[in-house]
């Protein structure tokens, strides 16, 4: 059995009859505990040379309160019952074990199809952390150095320009002060946005704007080559500009490795870590597991996002041309698969006997690199590493945290974080865009930490 499906059964609790329809109720966990005992027996009987698997255990064994985890159940049930979320799935790991794996609500509200923790979600910008890890794998393999110039791999970026606003309300183009480096891309300080900056009309003319790529028939490397001829939003290293940086890194991976991005990630990350449900495009045999996207509206609550795909719709992650592999926002995954990636990072780059990175590389990725280039509008007390936002000071947002914790999220309202000090990983997925007014991420953080006993 898939360990996350097992864990979902093990940690299931009966839902409140007054809030959740009959079709959404869960069985009581008696038989599930027998499954857990059998799983643990296999773990104990395994040879000691085998690395400790990321497997479900009773929460109290790793310092987590089962009773207090029930507050997470109540909160997520309420979001669904009140129509704020269509559904949500959550996996929590502590000290190398799964202590929580549950799903709430619906994969499809109209069809009243219950959501499962093994269902598929569009994770958008959570793709960035995975692709950033891929770049660091190439550095460890000797194929690149992150302080190399981008133009070493994509010559179209040899002489870039920057759009500078002028007194007439327009803009002039100026040559970049220096060449963009791979590290500039990893830290989002290359000055490259999503095509909505000062020279937006140039990006529109080029057909490159917004983070959605699933409908494109153009390979990502060719799209990125065209970006190199467009005016950027800021000088390299000047400030944090969130945009196409990681899509460009995906193209760098293709050039440096000689492999398509999807194949490289499969060989170097997904297969070693057992991430069998992480793809750029959903295999047809898994299409019925892809969660439906909804939009939060002021007047009508949640509404099904439009078809066909665009960045606020369902997306062409099943029917699309399967040509453009967006390193910045293209992956589909499950909370359990992504938790395996996070747990590998927490353990210093290895999981279940497979190593994708060295501990020192993980350390380098999860410390602040941007210093004064970070835009305080993104939140005080934080920095940015090589693919992750990093907590520099606790208390900045009034929620529990630890120095050195790292995090990010996706446009469809998913989020994750790793807290090395608490030996904690959290993988949370839902499908809502736009999601204005929702406070589930903040409540999730508060309720996860309150369940820790030590």
Number of C-alpha atoms within 10 A of each C-alpha: 7 9 17 23 16 20 26 24 23 26 24 21 16 12 19 16 10 8 14 16 13 11 9 19 16 13 13 15 15 10 12 18 18 12 16 21 16 12 18 15 11 11 15 11 9 13 10 9 7 10 13 16 14 19 18 26 23 19 22 13 12 19 16 22 18 16 11 16 20 15 16 22 19 13 15 23 22 18 19 18 18 12 16 21 26 30 28 29 26 26 27 22 28 26 18 21 22 27 27 26 28 26 27 27 26 22 27 19 19 11 8 13 14 18 25 23 24 23 23 27 27 33 27 24 25 27 26 29 23 22 26 24 25 23 27 25 20 18 16 15 12 10 14 21 16 17 11 15 20 22 18 16 18 18 12 16 22 17 15 23 21 23 22 17 13 10 6 6 6 11 14 13 16 14 14 19 14 14 20 25 21 26 25 27 28 28 29 28 27 28 25 28 22 18 25 16 17 19 21 20 13 17 22 13 9 15 12 21 20 16 21 20 30 26 19 17 12 14 16 22 24 11 19 22 16 15 21 20 17 22 26 30 24 22 23 24 23 16 21 25 24 16 24 27 26 28 26 27 27 29 26 23 28 19 17 18 16 10 14 17 26 20 12 18 21 17 13 17 22 23 13 18 23 16 19 13 20 22 21 23 24 25 13 10 7 12 15 14 18 22 24 24 27 27 24 22 15 9 6 9 13 21 16 18 22 14 12 12 19 17 19 18 20 22 22 21 23 19 16 18 14 19 17 24 25 31 31 26 25 24 25 21 26 29 31 30 22 28 25 23 24 26 27 23 26 25 17 19 21 21 24 15 12 15 18 22 23 16 16 10 18 19 16 13 25 23 20 21 20 20 13 12 17 22 15 12 6 11 11 16 15 23 27 25 23 29 26 25 24 26 25 20 16 17 14 14 12 9 13 15 22 17 16 22 26 29 22 18 23 20 20 24 23 25 21 24 23 26 19 20 12 16 17 23 30 26 25 26 29 29 26 28 22 20 18 12 10 15 11 16 15 13 14 18 17 16 20 18 17 16 19 19 12 8
